[in-house]
Every structure is written in C-alpha cells, then in structure tokens.
Amino acid sequence: MNAERGALLRPGVEAVVTAVRPAGAFDVVSLQVPGPSPWAGARPGQLVVVPVDPRCGSVLAQVHWLAGVHDDPVHGTGVELLLPAARETQAGEVLRVLGPLGRGFAPPAQPVPALLVGHEGGAVPLRWLVEVLRERGCPAHVLLSASDPELHLDLVHLRRHARSVVLTLPEDLPAALERALDDPGVDPAVVYAAAPVPVLRTVAVAALRRGRVVRVAALDLAGPVVCGTGLCGACDLEVTLDRSTTVVRPCLEGPVVPGEWLVEAPPR
Ligand code: FES
C-alpha cells in the first residue's frame, strides 16, 4: 500500500489547538498532533482534511493547505494551518484532522535561487516552502498578488525567511513576474507557484519560455473542492500530458505538478 492510500484509510487524528496568532484575514493556528509519523515526512503543498462530523453540525469536509510541521522531542509534533480569522478558532479546541495528503513541493537538490509566486490565501504552501528553502541554503524571492492588502498572508513570516518579498495587484502580476524572471538579482533556477489555475498557467508559460523548472500547486481551495481525498471529482482539471489533453484529479494526483501540465500542447 502506498503512503497516500494509507493516509486515506486512516480515520484521522485528534489535534488540539495550542496557539492562535492573528495574521491579517487569517489566523495561524498551531495544533498538537499525536506523532511523529506520518507528519514527520510532510512537505509544503500537501493537504489536511477536517472530515465531516455530523455531531458538530458539519456536512462538508474542510480542506486546508498544510502550513507547517515542527517536530521536537520536548514539544512533540506540531502542525500549523492558516484558517480564516472569521472562524474564530480558540486555543483548546479539538479538531479531527486527516493528513498529510497529496504530493507536495520537493525542494531542489542543490542550493539554487528560487522564485515563489502566490495569490492571496492560495499562497499558504509558499509560507512554509520559503522556510524549507532557506534551511537548504536556497535564496528565495517571493512575489504575491492580492486584491486587498489584508489578504496578503503572514508577511512578517515571509519577510523573515525570503531574500525579497514583492506585493502586487492581480492585474499587475504578469508584468511583475516578467520583471522578476529577468532580474539578475533573482535569476531563479526554479519557480514554485500556488494560485488559481489561470495564474499558474501564466507563471508556467513565462518561466518555461526562459527554460526554468516550474512546479505548481494546481488546486484552488477557494474553488470547487469538496472532499480533498480524490473521491468526489469536484477538483478535476484538464492538463496536457505527452502532447495530448487529459483530466487529472489534483487533490489525489497532485496538488503539486510540473508546470508543463498547465501549458497548452503545441499543434502536432
Ligand atoms: S476535491 Fe474531491 S476529488 Fe478532489
């Protein structure tokens, strides 16, 4: 049985909220989980599902990006999620969580420069990825778009770990992206992106045209995502594989996929 199927068959674990820190329109929520396995091997770009619980009145599962995992012998295994501030999460609350699910971002084998591109709350995986990249010695530059400054997530954390953080409006993102890709001070060998699919396509086209490696988290949690475990088909996405069009299920077969998958195949 592979790890992903194993995760789907697990009933989830009870996680206790140990801290809640405000970050704009979001709360950074720290949870204590029984650990360390399987969380110790988790990566940015993986998912956490809070399953349906009729006893609590929830009729739909909630799907969240995993925003961080910290494991130490004194404090045990801690997991971070970014939840909407409107949820009013409280310390001491108990959540049943299933995860980590899906395929996350693999950091580069060598300490090469990286550009991270995100949009609003969809950029949660980048918050953790920038930390991982810094630990690996990769200079990381972050480019974020948001329609409202309040929707930029946890900038203090990002600025602590990134070489640079550039904020832009959604309509200005394509031009800002071109500038970053052509900036000798950034010069990314790899581009990571987490945003709605049309933005990911723009990032993939621009970066691949310059011969950069591109990996994208091809799941928009603000869009139609119902189960997060590959059962419902709500997240199905048309992609290009081997020069032909096919449908993949990002929450199961991704969410992180090569940027090439989102670029239209040239005519044969
Ligand atoms: S959200 Fe249900 S299959 Fe992806």
Boltz pocket constraint, residues with backbone or C-beta under 6 A from the ligand:
constraints:
  - pocket:
      binder: B
      contacts: [[A, 224], [A, 225], [A, 226], [A, 227], [A, 228], [A, 229], [A, 230], [A, 231], [A, 232], [A, 233], [A, 234], [A, 235], [A, 236], [A, 249], [A, 250], [A, 251], [A, 252]]
      max_distance: 6.0
